[in-house]
Amino acid sequence: MTIIPGHQRPDPPEQPAGAGFHGAAIAADPPGSGGAWRALDASANRAAEALRVIEDVLRFVLDDAHLTAVAKRLRHDLGDLLATQPLPERIRLRDVAGDVGPGVGPVDALPRRSPADLVAANGARAAQALRSLQEWALLLRPPLAPRFEALRYRLYDLERAALVLVCANERLAGITLCVLVDGGEDAGRFGTLVEGLLDAGVRMIQVRDKSLPVAALVDRVRVAVELARRRSRADALIIVNDRPDVAVAVGAGGVHLGSDDLPLDLVRRITGPTAVVGCTAHDISAALAAVRGGADYLGVGPCFPSSTKSFGSQASQEFLNQVAATIALPAFAIGGVTLDRLDELRALGWRRVAVAAAITRAADPAAMAARFIERLQLPAPGAGAVPGASPGDLPGDHP
């Protein structure tokens, strides 16, 4: 501030009694509340630290821009709440030297051997801290308690999505090809087809047939599951399209949901926690909802016109690029994928595809599947354009 000769610096405005760091009046606390404020301060620090670790795992280890943004928003909202008067005043009572906690005997900590361990440990720490903040707020400033509670429930959703993301990438590691197989009229031919695909190295098969009676569909899925359970194919996943009840009844690995099927949360109640649940996404809102809802993988497209399923339009460039840029969950390009088109998809960064007719209707399905797998394992070629697609229809990069 510039002082004009002959003038004095004006006095600062008088602060009201009990004013805090920001000049806001603070309601008087009852005597003996210092311990409560210290507890609130410790919980605030724990919550912020734990949320930061989760955010860093999502950002630097999992490279998921969407969930990183969700975590960052949660952490910032906690910071905004902790900046509400009089909560910043808690720091005045911070007493690191006088804290008896460090002198308490050590306890076994949760292991930290993987990113999933980091998410689980810090999710638990953040949830406990937010609950503690809610309880101390009820004692010190009751109107703020529901806001801490709301943050805790948002954390629960984030923790689920983050843990599912880690586990899904581990469980589907190395699976680049999912073959969609109709049940067909001939059970023997179906079994021969599935066995040949498994022998060719296919580790993910989706049984998709809306025309078969339920009893016949159950028989087909049971055959596929039994073939996949053979010692040499123990890591293969059999996925049932649309029918979580059938998947559970015969012990399939999971279920794939379309946009008109049961909601993901209800399907989880049927399948339990260990089943692989995939979701079709035709737009970015559906993709993000599936991630936040705990899907294990996405089927993204349609990328090309399909000979097995009709669509009103192809996926736009904006949608496919958004998935590539913001979502790290395993995603399979689907819709009209053929071997001739595969290099073009690979050049754009796609490493997983879901294929139906190009394999199942080939003269030798097993040999064709092996060619797909071999091609997907090669280094990506140079970028190219998708034939017959406008710039608005090109698939985006995706790990």
C-alpha positions as CSV (number, residue, x, y, z in Angstrom):
1,M,0.0,0.0,0.0
2,T,1.4,3.5,-0.9
3,I,1.6,6.0,2.0
4,I,0.8,9.5,0.9
5,P,3.0,12.1,2.8
6,G,1.0,13.7,5.5
7,H,-1.4,10.7,5.7
8,Q,-1.3,7.8,8.1
9,R,-2.0,4.1,7.2
10,P,-5.6,3.4,8.0
11,D,-6.2,1.1,10.9
12,P,-7.5,-2.4,10.0
13,P,-11.1,-3.0,10.6
14,E,-11.8,-4.2,14.0
15,Q,-12.5,-8.0,14.2
16,P,-15.5,-9.2,16.1
17,A,-14.8,-11.1,19.3
18,G,-14.0,-14.8,18.5
19,A,-13.2,-14.0,14.8
20,G,-11.3,-16.7,13.0
21,F,-8.5,-16.8,10.4
22,H,-10.8,-15.3,7.8
23,G,-12.5,-12.7,10.0
24,A,-15.7,-14.6,10.4
25,A,-17.3,-14.8,13.8
26,I,-17.0,-18.1,15.6
27,A,-19.6,-19.4,18.0
28,A,-18.3,-20.1,21.5
29,D,-17.5,-23.7,22.2
30,P,-18.3,-25.3,25.6
31,P,-15.3,-25.7,27.9
32,G,-13.3,-28.8,27.4
33,S,-14.0,-29.1,23.7
34,G,-10.3,-28.9,22.7
35,G,-10.0,-32.6,22.5
36,A,-12.9,-32.8,20.1
37,W,-11.3,-30.2,17.8
38,R,-8.0,-32.1,17.9
39,A,-9.8,-35.3,16.9
40,L,-11.6,-33.5,14.1
41,D,-8.3,-32.1,12.9
42,A,-6.6,-35.5,12.9
43,S,-9.6,-37.0,10.9
44,A,-9.5,-34.2,8.4
45,N,-5.8,-34.9,7.7
46,R,-6.3,-38.7,7.4
47,A,-9.2,-38.2,5.0
48,A,-7.4,-35.8,2.7
49,E,-4.2,-37.9,2.7
50,A,-6.0,-41.1,1.9
51,L,-8.1,-39.5,-0.9
52,R,-4.8,-38.2,-2.4
53,V,-3.3,-41.6,-2.5
54,I,-6.4,-43.1,-4.3
55,E,-6.3,-40.2,-6.8
56,D,-2.6,-40.8,-7.4
57,V,-3.2,-44.5,-8.1
58,L,-5.9,-43.7,-10.6
59,R,-3.8,-41.0,-12.2
60,F,-0.3,-42.4,-12.3
61,V,-0.8,-46.2,-12.2
62,L,-4.1,-46.8,-13.9
63,D,-4.1,-43.8,-16.2
64,D,-7.8,-43.4,-15.9
65,A,-8.7,-39.7,-16.5
66,H,-12.4,-40.1,-15.6
67,L,-12.0,-41.7,-12.2
68,T,-9.0,-39.4,-11.5
69,A,-11.4,-36.5,-12.0
70,V,-14.0,-38.1,-9.8
71,A,-11.4,-38.6,-7.0
72,K,-10.1,-35.0,-7.4
73,R,-13.6,-33.5,-7.2
74,L,-14.2,-35.5,-4.0
75,R,-10.9,-34.4,-2.5
76,H,-11.6,-30.7,-3.4
77,D,-15.1,-30.9,-2.0
78,L,-13.7,-32.2,1.2
79,G,-11.2,-29.3,1.2
80,D,-14.0,-26.8,0.6
81,L,-16.0,-28.2,3.5
82,L,-13.0,-28.1,5.8
83,A,-12.6,-24.5,4.9
84,T,-16.1,-23.7,6.2
85,Q,-15.9,-21.6,9.3
86,P,-15.0,-22.4,12.0
87,L,-13.4,-25.6,10.9
88,P,-10.0,-24.0,9.9
89,E,-9.6,-22.9,13.6
90,R,-8.9,-26.5,14.5
91,I,-5.3,-26.1,13.6
92,R,-4.8,-23.8,16.6
93,L,-5.2,-26.9,18.8
94,R,-2.9,-29.2,16.9
95,D,-0.4,-30.7,19.3
96,V,1.9,-33.2,17.6
97,A,4.4,-33.4,20.4
98,G,1.6,-34.0,23.0
99,D,-0.3,-36.6,21.0
100,V,-0.3,-39.9,22.9
101,G,-1.1,-41.8,19.7
102,P,2.4,-42.3,18.4
103,G,3.3,-44.0,21.7
104,V,0.6,-46.7,21.3
105,G,2.0,-50.1,20.3
106,P,2.2,-51.0,16.6
107,V,-0.6,-52.9,14.9
108,D,-0.4,-55.0,11.7
109,A,-1.2,-52.8,8.7
110,L,-3.0,-53.9,5.6
111,P,-0.5,-55.2,3.0
112,R,0.8,-52.9,0.3
113,R,1.8,-55.3,-2.5
114,S,-0.2,-54.0,-5.4
115,P,-2.3,-51.0,-6.6
116,A,-5.4,-52.8,-5.4
117,D,-3.9,-53.0,-1.9
118,L,-3.2,-49.2,-1.9
119,V,-6.8,-48.5,-3.0
120,A,-8.3,-50.9,-0.4
121,A,-6.1,-49.6,2.5
122,N,-6.7,-45.9,1.7
123,G,-10.3,-46.4,0.9
124,A,-10.8,-47.9,4.4
125,R,-8.7,-45.1,5.9
126,A,-10.7,-42.4,4.2
127,A,-14.1,-43.9,5.1
128,Q,-13.1,-44.2,8.7
129,A,-11.9,-40.6,8.7
130,L,-15.0,-39.3,7.1
131,R,-17.2,-41.1,9.6
132,S,-15.1,-39.6,12.4
133,L,-15.5,-36.1,10.9
134,Q,-19.3,-36.7,10.7
135,E,-19.4,-37.7,14.4
136,W,-17.3,-34.9,15.7
137,A,-19.2,-32.4,13.5
138,L,-22.4,-33.7,15.2
139,L,-20.8,-32.7,18.5
140,L,-19.2,-29.4,17.5
141,R,-21.2,-28.1,14.5
142,P,-24.3,-30.3,13.7
143,P,-25.3,-28.6,10.5
144,L,-22.1,-29.7,8.8
145,A,-22.4,-33.4,9.7
146,P,-24.7,-34.4,6.8
147,R,-22.2,-32.9,4.3
148,F,-19.5,-35.2,5.7
149,E,-21.9,-38.1,5.4
150,A,-22.6,-37.3,1.7
151,L,-18.9,-37.3,1.0
152,R,-18.5,-40.7,2.6
153,Y,-21.1,-42.2,0.4
154,R,-19.5,-40.7,-2.7
155,L,-16.2,-42.3,-1.5
156,Y,-17.9,-45.7,-1.4
157,D,-18.8,-45.5,-5.1
158,L,-15.3,-44.3,-6.0
159,E,-13.7,-47.1,-4.0
160,R,-15.8,-49.7,-5.8
161,A,-15.0,-48.3,-9.2
162,A,-11.3,-48.1,-8.5
163,L,-11.0,-51.6,-7.1
164,V,-13.0,-53.1,-10.0
165,L,-10.8,-51.3,-12.4
166,V,-7.6,-52.7,-10.9
167,C,-9.0,-56.2,-10.6
168,A,-10.6,-56.2,-14.1
169,N,-7.3,-55.2,-15.7
170,E,-5.6,-58.0,-13.8
171,R,-8.3,-60.6,-14.7
172,L,-8.5,-59.7,-18.3
173,A,-4.8,-59.3,-18.8
174,G,-3.7,-60.9,-22.1
175,I,-7.3,-61.4,-23.3
176,T,-7.4,-59.5,-26.6
177,L,-10.1,-61.5,-28.4
178,C,-13.7,-62.2,-27.4
179,V,-15.6,-64.5,-29.8
180,L,-19.4,-64.2,-29.8
181,V,-21.0,-67.6,-30.5
182,D,-24.6,-68.4,-31.3
183,G,-26.1,-71.5,-29.7
184,G,-27.3,-72.8,-33.0
185,E,-29.7,-75.7,-33.7
186,D,-27.0,-78.4,-33.4
187,A,-25.6,-78.9,-29.9
188,G,-22.8,-81.1,-31.2
189,R,-21.7,-78.6,-33.8
190,F,-21.8,-75.9,-31.1
191,G,-19.5,-78.0,-28.8
192,T,-17.1,-78.6,-31.7
193,L,-16.9,-74.9,-32.5
194,V,-16.3,-73.9,-28.9
195,E,-13.6,-76.6,-28.4
196,G,-11.8,-75.5,-31.5
197,L,-11.8,-71.9,-30.4
198,L,-10.4,-72.8,-27.0
199,D,-7.8,-75.0,-28.6
200,A,-6.8,-72.0,-30.8
201,G,-6.1,-69.9,-27.7
202,V,-9.4,-68.0,-27.4
203,R,-9.7,-67.1,-23.7
204,M,-13.1,-65.3,-23.8
205,I,-16.2,-66.7,-25.4
206,Q,-19.6,-65.0,-25.2
207,V,-22.6,-67.3,-25.8
208,R,-25.2,-65.0,-27.5
209,D,-28.4,-66.4,-28.8
210,K,-31.8,-64.7,-28.2
211,S,-33.7,-67.3,-30.3
212,L,-33.0,-70.5,-28.3
213,P,-35.4,-71.7,-25.6
214,V,-34.0,-71.3,-22.1
215,A,-33.4,-75.0,-21.7
216,A,-31.4,-75.2,-24.9
217,L,-29.4,-72.1,-23.9
218,V,-28.6,-73.7,-20.6
219,D,-27.4,-76.8,-22.3
220,R,-25.1,-74.8,-24.7
221,V,-23.6,-72.8,-21.9
222,R,-23.1,-75.9,-19.7
223,V,-21.1,-77.5,-22.6
224,A,-19.0,-74.4,-23.0
225,V,-18.3,-74.2,-19.3
226,E,-17.3,-77.8,-19.1
227,L,-14.9,-77.5,-22.1
228,A,-13.4,-74.3,-20.5
229,R,-12.8,-76.1,-17.2
230,R,-10.5,-78.7,-18.7
231,R,-7.0,-78.3,-17.2
232,S,-5.5,-76.8,-20.3
233,R,-8.2,-74.1,-20.6
234,A,-8.7,-73.2,-16.9
235,D,-8.2,-69.5,-17.5
236,A,-10.9,-69.2,-20.2
237,L,-14.0,-67.1,-19.5
238,I,-17.4,-68.1,-20.7
239,I,-19.7,-65.1,-20.7
240,V,-23.5,-65.4,-21.2
241,N,-25.2,-62.6,-23.1
242,D,-28.2,-61.0,-21.3
243,R,-29.0,-63.8,-18.9
244,P,-27.3,-63.6,-15.4
245,D,-29.7,-66.3,-14.2
246,V,-28.3,-68.8,-16.8
247,A,-24.7,-67.7,-16.1
248,V,-25.1,-68.4,-12.3
249,A,-27.1,-71.6,-12.8
250,V,-24.3,-73.3,-14.8
251,G,-21.3,-71.6,-13.3
252,A,-20.3,-69.4,-16.2
253,G,-17.6,-66.8,-15.7
254,G,-19.9,-63.9,-16.2
255,V,-22.6,-62.0,-18.1
256,H,-22.7,-59.3,-20.7
257,L,-25.4,-56.7,-20.5
258,G,-26.9,-54.6,-23.3
259,S,-28.5,-51.2,-22.9
260,D,-32.0,-52.8,-22.5
261,D,-31.0,-55.5,-20.0
262,L,-31.2,-55.6,-16.2
263,P,-29.3,-52.7,-14.6
264,L,-25.8,-53.5,-13.5
265,D,-26.5,-53.1,-9.7
266,L,-29.4,-55.7,-9.9
267,V,-27.3,-58.1,-11.9
268,R,-24.6,-58.0,-9.2
269,R,-27.2,-59.1,-6.7
270,I,-27.8,-62.2,-8.9
271,T,-24.2,-63.0,-9.8
272,G,-22.4,-62.1,-6.6
273,P,-19.1,-60.3,-6.4
274,T,-16.8,-62.6,-8.4
275,A,-18.6,-62.8,-11.8
276,V,-17.2,-60.8,-14.7
277,V,-19.9,-58.3,-15.8
278,G,-19.5,-56.4,-19.1
279,C,-21.7,-53.6,-20.5
280,T,-22.4,-52.4,-24.0
281,A,-21.8,-48.7,-24.4
282,H,-23.1,-46.8,-27.5
283,D,-22.3,-43.3,-26.1
284,I,-20.0,-41.7,-23.5
285,S,-22.7,-41.3,-20.8
286,A,-23.4,-45.1,-20.9
287,A,-19.6,-45.8,-20.8
288,L,-19.0,-43.6,-17.8
289,A,-22.1,-44.9,-16.0
290,A,-20.8,-48.4,-16.5
291,V,-17.4,-47.5,-15.1
292,R,-18.9,-45.8,-12.0
293,G,-21.3,-48.7,-11.6
294,G,-18.6,-51.3,-11.4
295,A,-18.5,-53.0,-14.8
296,D,-15.5,-55.2,-15.5
297,Y,-15.3,-54.4,-19.2
298,L,-17.0,-52.5,-22.0
299,G,-18.1,-53.4,-25.4
300,V,-17.7,-50.2,-27.5
301,G,-19.1,-49.5,-30.9
302,P,-20.4,-50.4,-33.4
303,C,-17.2,-49.6,-35.2
304,F,-18.4,-50.9,-38.6
305,P,-21.6,-52.2,-40.2
306,S,-22.3,-55.7,-38.8
307,S,-23.6,-58.8,-40.6
308,T,-25.0,-60.2,-37.3
309,K,-26.7,-57.2,-35.7
310,S,-28.3,-54.1,-37.2
311,F,-27.6,-50.6,-35.8
312,G,-29.1,-47.3,-36.7
313,S,-25.6,-45.6,-36.8
314,Q,-22.0,-46.2,-36.0
315,A,-20.2,-44.8,-33.0
316,S,-19.0,-41.2,-33.5
317,Q,-15.4,-40.2,-33.4
318,E,-16.1,-38.0,-30.4
319,F,-17.5,-40.9,-28.4
320,L,-14.7,-43.3,-29.3
321,N,-12.0,-40.8,-28.6
322,Q,-13.6,-39.9,-25.2
323,V,-13.5,-43.5,-24.2
324,A,-9.9,-43.8,-25.3
325,A,-8.8,-40.6,-23.5
326,T,-10.7,-41.0,-20.2
327,I,-11.4,-44.7,-19.5
328,A,-8.8,-47.3,-18.6
329,L,-11.3,-50.2,-18.0
330,P,-10.8,-53.1,-20.5
331,A,-12.8,-52.2,-23.6
332,F,-13.5,-54.3,-26.7
333,A,-14.1,-52.8,-30.1
334,I,-17.2,-54.4,-31.5
335,G,-19.4,-54.3,-34.5
336,G,-18.3,-55.6,-38.0
337,V,-14.7,-56.3,-37.0
338,T,-12.9,-58.4,-39.6
339,L,-9.3,-59.5,-40.1
340,D,-9.0,-57.0,-42.9
341,R,-10.1,-54.2,-40.7
342,L,-8.1,-55.3,-37.7
343,D,-4.9,-53.5,-38.6
344,E,-6.7,-50.2,-38.9
345,L,-8.2,-50.6,-35.5
346,R,-4.8,-51.6,-34.1
347,A,-3.2,-48.6,-35.7
348,L,-5.6,-46.4,-33.8
349,G,-4.6,-48.0,-30.5
350,W,-7.2,-50.8,-30.0
351,R,-5.8,-54.0,-28.5
352,R,-9.1,-55.8,-27.7
353,V,-11.9,-56.8,-30.1
354,A,-15.1,-58.7,-29.9
355,V,-15.8,-60.7,-33.1
356,A,-18.8,-62.8,-34.3
357,A,-19.4,-63.7,-37.9
358,A,-15.8,-63.0,-39.1
359,I,-14.7,-66.0,-37.0
360,T,-17.7,-68.3,-36.5
361,R,-18.8,-68.2,-40.2
362,A,-15.2,-68.7,-41.5
363,A,-14.4,-72.0,-43.2
364,D,-12.1,-72.8,-40.3
365,P,-13.2,-70.8,-37.2
366,A,-10.3,-72.0,-35.1
367,A,-7.7,-71.1,-37.6
368,M,-9.3,-67.7,-38.2
369,A,-9.4,-67.0,-34.4
370,A,-5.7,-67.9,-34.2
371,R,-5.0,-65.4,-36.9
372,F,-6.8,-62.7,-35.0
373,I,-4.9,-63.5,-31.8
374,E,-1.6,-63.5,-33.7
375,R,-2.3,-60.2,-35.4
376,L,-3.4,-58.5,-32.1
377,Q,-0.1,-59.5,-30.5
378,L,2.0,-57.8,-33.2
379,P,3.3,-54.2,-32.8
380,A,0.8,-51.7,-34.0
381,P,1.1,-50.6,-37.6
382,G,1.0,-47.0,-38.7
383,A,-2.2,-45.1,-38.4
384,G,-4.8,-45.6,-41.0
385,A,-8.3,-44.7,-41.9
386,V,-11.3,-47.0,-41.4
387,P,-12.7,-47.9,-44.8
388,G,-16.2,-46.6,-45.4
389,A,-16.1,-44.4,-42.3
390,S,-16.2,-40.6,-42.1
391,P,-13.8,-38.8,-39.8
392,G,-16.7,-38.8,-37.3
393,D,-16.7,-42.6,-37.2
394,L,-13.1,-43.5,-36.4
395,P,-12.4,-45.5,-33.3
396,G,-10.0,-43.8,-30.8
397,D,-7.0,-45.1,-28.9
398,H,-7.6,-47.5,-26.1
399,P,-5.3,-49.8,-24.2
